[in-house]
Amino acid sequence: MNDKIPEIINLPETESTSQSLRVLSDAGSLPNKSILWADYQTKGRGQAGNSWESESGMNLLCSILFYPDRLPANRFFVVAELASLSVKYTLDKYVPGISVKWPNDIYWENKKISGILIENDLSGDVIARSVIGIGINVNQSEFKSDAPNPVSLRLITGNTYDRREILGQLQVEFERLERELADKGSDSLHQSYCAALYRRDGFYPYQDAEGCFEARIHAIDASGRLALERRDGRLFHYAFKEVAYL
């Protein structure tokens, strides 16, 4: 499976690129790191059941099929780091100011330019398959949903872009980082992820179940939990959705 050339599949329209990729994968031996991308999604999803707004033909909507090499189930965050850095490094080629907002949103300055939704299938205590859904705002110039801070490459630069070219860059970065993961292990990837974090330096406002506070990022552990250090030196650890950036 891993030695076959990845396929690139394009659909004019689909409910979800991840759903379509999963169906194709289930039906046959689709090679590792194959990508399905679509011009339009009728039921695109974001994190926590949110929808993903995208005008037809304007943005890059894709999913990557990934078979991790004996990755333990409790190290699932490695896939998020791999995907997040692949998108960041791709967008770095077009604009400065790209960072990763924990756990796996991609920001340009203080605005969201890309979202990632990962679905992992387990086999025993290892991850057998990951389907990595990625949406990158490319040429859309107006956003009508109630998403608080969307932005696109076009809104940033005033230029329009070839989505297929960006997809090619994404494929290159994903394969490069996957090789780095195989050669060097997950520590190198984790260090790169931490270096790319949004608001990685200094104190910023956050909110958890008990209220608002100021803290700085102390660390991200192997399971993806965020450790925040408050001004009095106390450390608090959070899983996804347990704390919000303000």
N, C-alpha and C positions, 0 to 999 in steps of 0.2 A: 504493500500500500504506500509506504513512505518514499519509494524510489520512483514512482510515476510522476510525470509532469503534471502540475496542478492545472485544472481546467478553469477557464473564465467563462461564465455563463451570464448572458444578458437577457432580461425579460422587459417588455414594454410596461407591464403592469403586474402586480402581485399583491395579495393581502399583506404579506410580510416576507422579506427576503430570507429571514431566518427560518420561517416555516417552510418555504419552498426549498431551501437548501437541505433542510432536514428530511423532507420527503424524497428528494433525489438521492441523498446519502443512504437512506433506508432501502431504496429500491435497487441499489447497485454499489459497486466498489469505486465510489468517487474518490480521487486521490487526495491525500493530505494537502492542506493549504489551498484547496480549490476555493474559488470566490464566485458568489452569485450576486449580481447587482441589477437594479431595476430603475426604470425612469420614474415610476410612481408606485407608492404603497397605499392601498386603501385602508389598511389597519396597522400602520406603523406604530410600534410601541417604544416607549422609553422606560426609564427605571420606575419601579413601584407602581406599574400599571398605567403610567401616564402615556398619552399619545405623543407622536412625533410629527410636528407640522412640516410639510414639504410640498411646494408646488411641483406639478408634473414637469420633469425634465430639467429642473433647476439645480438640484443638489445631488450629492453622491450618497446613495442608499445601497449598502452592500452588507453581505455576511460572509465570514471566513470560516471554513471547516478546518478544525485543528485537532489532530490526534497527539496529545502530549505523550512524551516518552516516559512511562512509568512514574507519572507525577502523583504523589499521594493526595488523597481527597482533601486532607486538611491543609494542603498547600495550594488550594484553588486560586489564591490571590496572585500567584505567579502569572496566571493567564491574563488577569486584569492588568498587571504591570506590562506584560508583553503587548497587549492590545493598545493600552494608553500611550506608551512610548512610540509605537508604530505610527499612530495618528499624529502625535506631537511632532515627531521628526519629519513627517510628511509635510505638515503645515509650516514648519520652520523654513522650508524651501521657498515659501511664498510670502510670508509676513513675519516680522519679529514680534515678540511679546506673547508667545504661546506657552501655556503651562498646563499642568494636570491638576484639576481640582478633585481632591480625594472624594470618593474612591476612583472614579474613572470618567469624569466629565473633562472635556478639553476647553480651555478658556483662552480667549485673546484679551489681554488686559483684564477687565472686570466683566466680560461678557462671554456667554457660552456659544461656541462655534461648532461643537461636536458632542455627541452623546454615544455611549457604548452600552449595550445590553448583552450579557454573557449567560449562556445556558450550558451547564456542565452535566454530562451523563456519567454516572459512576458504574464501575465494574469491581465489586468488592471494595477494597480500600484505595483504589486508584481512579483517576479520571480517565475514562475510556474515550470520550469525545467532547469537544467544546464547539459550540456554534456561537460565533462572535458577531453580533449585529452592530453595525457602525453607521451613523448618519453624520455627514459633514455638510454644513451649510456653505454652498459654493456661490451660486449666482442669484439666489433669492434676494430681492430688495425690499420686501415688505412682509412682516409677520403679523398675522391677525389673531393668533391665539393669545391666551393670558400668560404665556411663558414670560417670566419677568425680564430677561436680559439677553435675547437672542441676537446674534450677529452673523454675517456671512463674509466670505472673502470679498465679494463685490462691494458690500457696504464699507469694508475697511479700505479698499484700494481704489474703488471706482471702475475696476476692470472686470471683464468676464473671463471665465476659465473653462478649459476642456476637462470635463469630468473624467473621461477615459484616461487622460494623462495623469490626473491626480490618483486615480485608481492604480495605475501602473507604479507610481511612486510609493503608494501604500503597500503594494505587493512586495516591492523591493525592500522596504524597511521592515516589514513583518518577517520576511525570510532571513534578512540579515540578523535581526534580533533573535530569531529562533535558533540560528546557528550559534550565536553568542551564548545563548542559554545552554545549548548542548555542549559547547566547548568549555565554558567557564563556570557553569552552574548558575544558580539563581541569585547568589550574593551580588554579582556584578550588575545584574538587571535591577535588583532592589536598590542598590546605591544610585543608579541612574534615575530610577523612579523618584526617590526621595529628593534628588537634586533638581528635579523638574516640577516640584510641587508648587501649586498656587499658594501665595502667602507663606512661603517656607521660612521667611525671616521676619522677626518682629512680632509684636502683640497685636491681635485683632479681636473684634467682638464676635462672640458665639452665643448660642442659646441651646440649653438642654432642657430636660423635663422640670428642672428646678428653677430655671430662670436664665437671665443674661449674665455674661461674664466676659472678661478679656483673658486671652491666653495666647501662647505661641505653640507651634508644632514642635513636639519633643521627639517623636519617632512614629514609625508605622511598623507594627510587628508582623511576623510571618503569616499570621492569619488575616492581615489587612486591617486590624483594629488601629484606630487613631489615638495616640497618646498626646494629650494637651497639658502643657504646664501653665498653671495660673500664675498671677503676679506674686502670690505668696509662696511660690515654689511647689505647691501640691500638684501631683500628677493625677489625671483622670483619663480613663480609657473608654473609648466609644466604638461600638459597631455601627455599621451603616444605618442611617436614619435615627440614630440616638442623639445626634447633635447637628445643629445647623449653623452655617456661616451667616453672619449678618453684614 
